[in-house]
Amino acid sequence: MKKFYVSIFTVFFILTSFVAQAQVFNSITSNPLNFTLDDGNFWVGGVAPGNPCNNCTINIFANVTMVQNGFSSVPAYNTCLPGCTFLNDVVLNGGSINLFGSTILTINTYLELFDTKITLGNNPVSSEYIKINDQVDLNGTASIVLANNLTTVDATDVGASTIAGPHDDFFNPGVKSPGIFAIIPPDVNGYDYTWTLDQGGLGSSTSQYQPAPGVFHYILNCAPQVVGSPNSCGDGFIFGPAKTSLDATYGVIFIQSTTLPVELVQFLAIKASDGSVNVLWSTSQEVNAGYFDIERSGDQTGWTKIGSVKAKGNSSTTTDYQFSDKLPLDGTGYYRLKMVDLDGKFKYSKTVSVTSETDTRPLVVYNNPFSDMIRLKVNVSRAQDLVITVSDMLGKTYINQNYHAQSGDNLVSLPSSISSHGMYILRINGESYDQTVKLQKQ
């Protein structure tokens, strides 16, 4: 990363090392001025992650470079005053780095990941790419996940001038190569790292990873070795879906993996006025999703399939589903989803329940904190017109919507274009209805 050259920015980095605990950093969505990763201009709110960054979630939505010994994009900061620090060793403790959209992350300095996960392919139909021109360390349970066949890691060493990372090539003192390395206990040759990906070789100093005679590169998801693969790669390339994994012989290497599963963000079961039960759920992401089985139980031990709904399949946006149980169980009924992929793999959702008693709370917010939608249940004593507003703490209104409510429960979904994290105020007013609640944007 670049250094900050004014003393106030040195203080800023020291402070953010402590206050960045469990913080979320969202980048801007377009970077035509080529702000670098450590530049506040690249981040929504103008604050860059600290170094080290502890338990930080870093979401990247635009092309960006992590620079070694560079200069700030702001000319006034291009003088290193006493106390400034070169940021040639970037450290993340816990948390995650997530790439979204058609995004390229270029790493031109030494990066240490302690129990930190990098995920490419959060958007299942977008190409995402990491170019490694220095060295990246995986420590502890750190990992790299390439979630679809459009994602790529490239460590082919083009344009790298100096290497800030510490690792020499095996049996070649003083020679360093860009790539991904994993820290291990010292092997019989005294090396405390393995090669995970670089242009010259893979594995530990005692066992080089060779998937075929004379071949020193991975052949995962690469044509022509993999029939039907759209990807063509050589030394220093990995195409997804793949992920890092510990191998007893070679150390940490990439293995082939399945794509990211369905991400379920809401699952509800609500008793309707006619006595039926509405089962509602939403996904924020689907990759190769097949269908959802709706299962019901009276005691959470024996489950019966009562219906099935086809999945959208592949999506990176919120998708809403519903199913109506016309003949629910007397007393308490329990519901769960069996989420089945196209290849037959499946997993279960959490369990929700419905009793014969009607929930007459005037307002229920189902997802607080919210992300892209605000989902409510509004209970009114009689039919009436409601005015629903969402404003920030300074009074600026982001949502102003009229809604005609029927007597009883009303399920309301409010699309939200709010991008800034923080607290907001939801107000709902009607002829006999007046409710106010605080919301948090995550």
Residue pairs with C-beta under 8 A, 6 or more apart in sequence:
1 36
1 37
1 38
1 51
1 66
1 67
1 68
1 70
1 87
1 88
1 90
1 109
2 36
2 38
2 39
2 67
2 69
2 70
2 71
2 72
2 87
3 69
3 70
3 80
3 84
3 85
3 86
3 87
4 10
4 12
4 13
4 38
4 72
4 77
4 84
5 71
5 72
5 77
5 78
5 79
5 80
5 81
5 84
6 76
6 77
6 79
6 81
6 84
7 81
7 82
7 83
7 84
9 77
9 84
10 83
10 84
10 85
13 50
13 51
13 85
15 50
16 47
16 48
16 49
16 50
16 53
17 50
17 51
17 52
17 53
17 54
18 50
19 50
20 49
20 50
20 53
20 54
20 55
20 56
21 54
21 55
22 54
22 55
22 56
22 95
23 49
23 55
23 56
23 57
24 56
24 57
24 59
24 421
24 442
25 43
25 44
25 47
25 48
25 49
25 56
25 57
25 58
25 59
26 43
26 44
26 59
26 61
26 421
27 42
27 43
27 44
27 58
27 59
27 60
27 61
27 62
27 64
28 35
28 41
28 42
28 43
28 44
28 61
28 62
29 61
29 62
29 101
30 62
31 42
31 62
31 63
31 64
33 41
33 73
34 65
34 73
35 41
35 42
35 64
35 73
36 42
36 64
36 65
36 66
36 67
36 70
36 73
37 48
37 64
37 65
37 66
37 67
37 105
38 48
38 49
38 51
38 66
38 67
38 87
39 48
39 72
39 73
39 74
40 46
40 47
40 48
41 73
41 74
42 48
42 62
42 64
43 49
44 419
44 420
45 420
45 421
49 56
49 58
50 56
51 87
51 90
51 91
52 91
52 92
52 93
53 91
53 92
53 93
53 95
54 93
54 94
54 95
55 93
55 94
55 95
56 92
56 94
56 95
57 95
57 96
57 98
58 92
58 95
58 96
58 97
58 98
59 98
59 100
60 97
60 98
60 99
60 100
60 103
60 105
61 100
61 101
61 103
62 101
62 103
63 103
63 104
63 105
63 106
64 103
64 104
64 105
64 106
65 105
65 106
65 107
65 108
66 90
66 105
66 106
66 107
66 108
66 109
66 111
67 108
67 109
68 88
68 108
68 109
68 110
68 134
68 162
68 164
69 86
69 88
69 109
70 108
71 77
71 78
72 78
87 109
88 109
88 110
88 164
89 109
89 110
89 112
89 164
90 109
90 110
90 111
90 112
91 112
91 114
92 111
92 112
92 113
92 114
92 116
93 114
93 115
93 116
94 114
94 115
94 116
95 116
95 117
96 116
96 117
96 118
96 119
97 105
97 116
97 117
97 118
97 119
98 118
98 119
98 122
99 105
99 118
99 119
99 120
99 121
99 122
99 128
99 130
100 122
100 123
100 126
100 128
101 123
101 126
101 128
102 126
102 127
102 128
103 126
103 128
103 129
104 128
104 129
104 130
104 131
105 129
105 130
105 131
106 130
106 131
106 133
107 130
107 131
107 132
107 133
107 134
107 136
108 133
108 134
108 160
109 134
109 164
110 134
110 135
110 136
110 137
110 163
110 164
110 165
110 166
111 134
111 135
111 136
111 137
112 136
112 137
112 139
113 136
113 137
113 138
113 139
113 142
114 139
114 140
114 142
115 139
115 140
115 141
115 142
116 142
117 142
117 143
117 144
117 145
118 130
118 143
118 144
118 145
119 145
119 147
119 260
120 128
120 129
120 130
120 144
120 145
120 146
120 147
120 151
120 152
120 153
120 240
121 128
121 145
121 146
121 147
121 148
121 150
121 151
121 240
121 241
121 259
121 260
122 128
122 147
122 260
122 285
122 316
123 285
123 316
124 147
124 148
124 259
124 260
124 285
124 286
124 287
124 314
124 315
124 316
125 148
125 150
125 314
125 316
126 150
126 316
127 150
127 151
127 152
128 150
128 151
128 152
129 151
129 152
129 153
129 154
130 152
130 153
130 154
131 154
132 153
132 154
132 155
132 178
132 179
132 180
132 197
133 157
133 158
133 159
133 160
133 178
134 160
134 163
134 164
134 165
134 178
135 163
135 164
135 165
135 166
135 167
135 176
135 178
135 179
135 180
135 181
136 165
136 179
136 180
136 181
137 165
137 181
137 182
137 183
137 193
138 144
138 180
138 181
138 182
138 183
138 196
138 244
138 252
139 182
139 183
143 243
143 244
144 153
144 180
144 243
144 244
144 254
145 240
145 242
145 243
145 244
145 257
145 260
146 152
146 153
146 238
146 239
146 240
146 241
146 242
146 243
146 257
147 240
147 241
147 259
147 260
147 287
148 240
148 241
148 259
148 260
148 287
149 221
149 229
149 230
149 231
149 239
149 240
149 241
150 240
151 239
151 240
151 241
152 231
152 237
152 238
152 239
152 240
153 180
153 197
153 237
153 238
154 236
154 237
155 178
155 179
155 180
155 197
155 198
155 199
155 236
155 237
156 199
156 235
156 236
156 237
157 177
157 178
157 198
157 199
157 236
160 178
163 176
163 177
163 178
165 176
165 178
165 181
167 176
167 181
167 193
168 174
168 175
168 176
169 175
169 176
169 177
169 200
170 189
170 191
170 195
170 201
170 205
171 189
171 205
177 198
177 199
177 200
178 198
178 199
179 195
179 196
179 197
179 198
179 199
179 236
180 195
180 196
180 197
180 198
180 244
181 193
181 194
181 195
181 196
182 193
182 194
182 196
182 244
182 251
182 252
183 192
183 193
184 192
184 193
184 194
184 204
184 251
184 252
185 192
186 192
187 204
187 205
187 206
188 206
189 205
189 206
191 204
191 205
194 203
194 204
194 205
194 250
194 251
194 252
194 253
195 201
195 202
195 203
195 204
195 209
195 251
196 202
196 244
196 251
196 252
196 253
196 254
197 218
197 236
197 238
197 254
198 236
199 235
199 236
200 216
200 235
201 208
201 209
201 216
202 208
202 209
202 216
202 217
202 218
202 250
202 253
203 209
203 249
203 250
203 251
203 253
204 249
204 250
204 251
207 249
207 250
208 216
208 250
209 216
209 218
209 247
209 250
209 253
210 216
211 217
211 218
211 219
212 219
212 225
216 235
217 233
217 234
217 235
217 236
217 237
218 233
218 237
218 238
218 242
218 253
218 254
219 225
219 226
220 226
220 238
220 239
220 242
220 254
220 255
220 256
221 229
221 231
221 239
221 240
221 241
221 242
221 256
222 229
222 231
222 232
222 233
222 237
222 239
223 229
223 230
223 231
223 232
224 232
229 239
231 239
233 239
238 254
240 257
240 259
241 256
241 257
241 258
241 259
242 254
242 255
242 256
242 257
243 254
243 255
243 257
244 252
244 253
244 254
244 255
245 252
245 253
245 254
245 255
246 252
247 253
247 255
258 341
258 343
258 345
259 287
259 288
260 285
260 287
261 287
261 339
261 341
261 347
262 283
262 285
262 286
262 287
262 289
262 311
262 339
262 341
263 283
263 284
263 285
263 286
264 281
264 282
264 283
264 337
264 339
264 349
265 282
265 283
265 284
265 318
265 367
265 371
266 280
266 281
266 282
266 366
266 367
266 375
267 280
267 281
267 337
267 349
267 350
267 352
268 278
268 279
268 280
268 281
268 352
268 366
269 277
269 278
269 279
269 280
269 333
269 335
269 352
269 353
269 354
270 277
270 278
270 280
270 354
270 359
270 377
270 409
270 411
271 277
271 278
271 328
271 354
271 355
271 356
271 358
271 359
272 278
272 324
272 409
273 408
273 409
275 328
276 324
276 325
276 326
276 327
276 328
277 324
277 325
277 328
277 333
277 335
277 354
278 322
278 323
278 324
278 325
278 411
279 294
279 322
279 323
279 324
279 325
279 335
280 320
280 321
280 322
280 411
281 292
281 320
281 321
281 322
281 337
281 349
282 318
282 319
282 320
282 321
282 373
282 375
283 289
283 311
283 312
283 315
283 318
283 319
283 321
284 317
284 318
284 371
284 372
285 315
285 316
286 311
286 312
286 313
286 314
286 315
286 319
287 314
288 313
288 314
288 341
288 342
288 343
289 311
289 312
289 313
289 314
289 339
289 340
289 341
289 342
290 310
290 311
290 313
290 340
290 341
290 342
290 344
291 308
291 309
291 310
291 311
291 340
292 308
292 309
292 311
292 321
292 337
292 338
292 339
292 340
293 305
293 307
293 308
293 337
293 338
293 340
294 305
294 306
294 307
294 308
294 309
294 323
294 325
294 335
294 337
295 303
295 304
295 305
295 306
295 335
295 336
295 337
295 338
296 303
296 304
296 306
296 325
296 328
296 329
296 333
296 334
296 335
297 303
297 304
297 333
297 334
297 336
298 329
298 331
298 332
298 333
298 334
299 334
300 334
300 351
303 336
305 338
306 325
307 323
307 325
309 321
309 323
311 339
312 319
313 342
317 372
318 372
318 373
320 413
325 333
325 335
328 354
330 356
331 355
331 356
332 353
332 354
332 355
332 356
333 353
333 354
334 351
334 352
334 353
335 351
335 352
335 353
335 354
336 348
336 349
336 350
336 351
336 352
337 348
337 349
338 346
338 347
338 348
338 349
339 346
339 347
339 348
339 349
340 346
359 377
359 379
359 409
360 379
361 377
361 379
362 378
362 379
362 380
362 433
362 435
363 376
363 377
363 378
363 379
363 428
363 435
363 437
364 376
364 377
365 374
365 375
365 376
365 426
365 437
365 439
366 375
366 376
366 377
367 373
367 374
367 375
368 437
368 439
368 440
369 439
369 440
369 441
369 442
370 416
370 439
370 440
370 441
370 442
371 441
371 442
372 415
372 416
373 413
373 414
373 415
373 416
374 390
374 399
374 413
374 414
374 416
374 426
374 439
375 411
375 412
375 413
375 414
376 411
376 412
376 413
376 414
376 426
377 409
377 410
377 411
377 412
378 386
378 403
378 405
378 409
378 410
378 412
378 428
378 433
378 435
379 408
379 409
379 410
380 386
380 405
380 406
380 407
380 408
380 410
380 430
380 432
380 433
381 407
381 432
382 407
382 431
382 432
383 404
383 405
383 406
383 407
384 404
384 405
384 430
384 431
384 432
384 433
385 402
385 403
385 404
385 405
385 430
385 431
386 402
386 403
386 404
386 405
386 428
386 429
386 430
386 433
387 400
387 401
387 402
387 403
387 427
387 428
387 429
387 430
388 399
388 400
388 401
388 402
388 403
388 412
388 414
388 426
388 427
388 428
389 397
389 399
389 400
389 401
389 426
389 427
390 397
390 398
390 399
390 414
390 416
390 418
390 424
390 425
390 426
390 427
390 439
391 397
391 398
391 424
391 425
391 427
392 398
392 420
392 422
392 423
392 424
392 425
393 422
393 423
393 424
393 425
398 416
398 417
398 418
398 424
399 414
399 416
401 414
403 410
403 412
405 430
405 433
416 441
418 424
418 441
420 441
421 441
421 442
422 440
422 441
423 438
423 439
423 440
423 441
424 438
424 439
424 440
424 441
425 436
425 437
425 438
425 439
426 435
426 436
426 437
426 438
426 439
427 435
427 436
428 434
428 435
428 436
